[in-house]
Amino acid sequence: MPIRITLSVLAIALLVAPSLVPTARAQDTGMPAGHAMPMTGKTAAPDLSRERGSDAGLFVARISSGVEPIEINRLHRWTLHVDGADGEPVLGAVITIDGGMPMHDHGLPTAPRVTEERGGGDYLVEGMKFQMPGHWTVTFTIVADGGEDRVTFDLML
């Protein structure tokens, strides 16, 4: 008798459980109508703006790619423009670059770097490459005018 009750409870749980799991509507996921996928939690959509302030507010940075839209498996050149918090172009900065795919826990497939200061706050970045579609982040660490700060850009490729 206890086994029959346990099996009955298990069968009911299996029938009811799917209705308790939140799902995304097909039109929200790009899936065909009639399909849904379980939602494991809400995450904020990445901010895809190409201009933003640095973490501590020391700089305002803007990126532009020599290839638009940004292509996969192709090396690109970018321009990074850096202004100080006062709105004046930052000259003589030392800039390092890091990035990767946060959802896949891997970095960039190349080691992009600033190869030239072009004046007026513009820096040439060479060696940018992305090997797969998805959410990428690129972080610039900027050292200038006695301060150091970071700015991270989100990309959806």
C-alpha positions as CSV (number, residue, x, y, z in Angstrom):
1,M,0.0,0.0,0.0
2,P,2.7,2.6,0.8
3,I,4.4,2.0,-2.5
4,R,1.1,2.6,-4.4
5,I,0.5,5.9,-2.6
6,T,4.1,7.0,-3.2
7,L,3.8,6.2,-6.9
8,S,0.5,8.1,-7.1
9,V,2.0,11.1,-5.4
10,L,5.0,11.0,-7.8
11,A,2.7,10.7,-10.8
12,I,0.6,13.7,-9.7
13,A,3.8,15.7,-9.0
14,L,5.1,15.0,-12.5
15,L,1.8,16.1,-14.0
16,V,1.6,19.4,-12.0
17,A,5.2,20.4,-11.9
18,P,5.5,21.7,-15.5
19,S,2.7,24.1,-15.0
20,L,4.6,25.6,-12.0
21,V,7.7,26.4,-13.9
22,P,7.6,29.9,-15.5
23,T,8.0,29.8,-19.2
24,A,8.9,32.3,-21.9
25,R,6.3,32.9,-24.6
26,A,7.4,31.7,-28.1
27,Q,7.3,35.2,-29.5
28,D,9.7,36.4,-26.8
29,T,12.3,33.7,-27.6
30,G,12.2,33.6,-31.4
31,M,11.0,30.0,-31.2
32,P,8.1,28.8,-33.4
33,A,4.6,29.2,-32.1
34,G,3.5,26.5,-29.7
35,H,7.0,26.2,-28.1
36,A,8.1,27.6,-24.8
37,M,11.3,27.3,-22.8
38,P,11.8,27.3,-19.1
39,M,13.0,30.5,-17.5
40,T,15.7,30.0,-15.0
41,G,15.6,33.5,-13.7
42,K,15.4,37.1,-14.9
43,T,18.5,38.8,-16.2
44,A,18.7,42.4,-17.3
45,A,19.2,43.0,-21.0
46,P,22.7,44.2,-21.8
47,D,23.2,47.9,-22.4
48,L,24.4,48.0,-26.0
49,S,25.2,51.7,-26.1
50,R,28.5,52.6,-27.7
51,E,29.2,55.5,-25.3
52,R,29.3,55.2,-21.5
53,G,31.0,56.5,-18.4
54,S,33.7,54.6,-16.6
55,D,33.0,52.7,-13.4
56,A,34.3,55.4,-11.1
57,G,33.2,58.3,-13.3
58,L,36.8,59.5,-14.3
59,F,36.2,59.0,-18.0
60,V,33.6,58.9,-20.7
61,A,34.4,56.5,-23.5
62,R,33.0,55.8,-27.0
63,I,33.8,52.9,-29.3
64,S,33.3,52.7,-33.0
65,S,34.3,49.7,-35.2
66,G,35.9,50.0,-38.6
67,V,33.4,47.2,-39.7
68,E,29.7,47.7,-39.2
69,P,27.9,45.6,-38.3
70,I,30.7,43.9,-36.3
71,E,31.4,40.6,-38.1
72,I,32.4,37.3,-36.6
73,N,35.7,35.6,-37.4
74,R,37.2,38.8,-38.8
75,L,39.8,41.1,-37.3
76,H,38.6,44.6,-36.9
77,R,40.1,48.0,-36.0
78,W,38.2,50.1,-33.6
79,T,38.5,53.7,-32.4
80,L,38.2,54.3,-28.7
81,H,37.5,57.9,-27.9
82,V,38.2,59.0,-24.3
83,D,37.1,62.2,-22.6
84,G,37.7,63.1,-19.0
85,A,34.8,63.8,-16.6
86,D,35.2,67.4,-17.5
87,G,34.4,66.6,-21.2
88,E,38.0,67.4,-22.4
89,P,39.7,64.7,-24.6
90,V,42.2,62.5,-22.6
91,L,45.7,62.6,-24.1
92,G,48.6,60.3,-23.3
93,A,46.5,57.5,-21.8
94,V,47.7,54.0,-21.2
95,I,44.9,51.6,-22.2
96,T,44.7,47.8,-21.8
97,I,41.9,45.7,-23.2
98,D,40.2,42.5,-21.9
99,G,36.9,40.9,-22.7
100,G,35.0,37.7,-23.4
101,M,31.7,35.9,-23.3
102,P,30.3,36.1,-19.8
103,M,27.7,33.3,-20.4
104,H,30.4,31.0,-21.8
105,D,33.2,31.9,-19.3
106,H,35.9,32.5,-21.9
107,G,37.9,35.4,-23.1
108,L,38.6,37.0,-26.4
109,P,40.3,34.8,-29.0
110,T,42.9,37.5,-29.7
111,A,44.8,40.1,-27.7
112,P,43.6,43.4,-28.9
113,R,45.7,46.5,-28.1
114,V,46.0,50.2,-28.6
115,T,48.5,50.7,-31.4
116,E,48.3,54.4,-31.9
117,E,47.2,57.6,-30.2
118,R,45.5,59.6,-32.9
119,G,45.0,62.8,-31.0
120,G,41.9,64.6,-29.7
121,G,41.2,61.7,-27.3
122,D,41.1,59.0,-30.1
123,Y,43.0,55.7,-29.8
124,L,43.4,53.1,-32.5
125,V,42.6,49.6,-31.3
126,E,43.7,46.7,-33.4
127,G,43.2,42.9,-33.1
128,M,39.5,42.8,-32.1
129,K,37.9,39.5,-33.1
130,F,34.9,37.5,-32.0
131,Q,34.6,33.9,-33.0
132,M,30.9,33.2,-32.3
133,P,27.6,35.0,-32.0
134,G,26.2,35.9,-28.6
135,H,26.8,38.3,-25.8
136,W,30.3,39.7,-25.5
137,T,31.9,42.2,-23.2
138,V,35.0,44.4,-23.9
139,T,36.6,46.2,-21.0
140,F,39.1,49.0,-21.4
141,T,41.3,49.9,-18.4
142,I,42.4,53.5,-18.8
143,V,45.2,55.1,-16.9
144,A,45.6,58.9,-17.4
145,D,45.9,62.1,-15.5
146,G,46.9,60.3,-12.3
147,G,43.8,58.1,-12.3
148,E,42.8,54.6,-13.3
149,D,39.3,53.5,-14.2
150,R,37.5,50.8,-16.3
151,V,34.7,51.0,-18.8
152,T,33.0,47.9,-20.1
153,F,30.9,47.7,-23.3
154,D,28.3,45.0,-24.0
155,L,27.9,43.6,-27.6
156,M,25.3,41.3,-29.0
157,L,26.7,39.6,-32.2
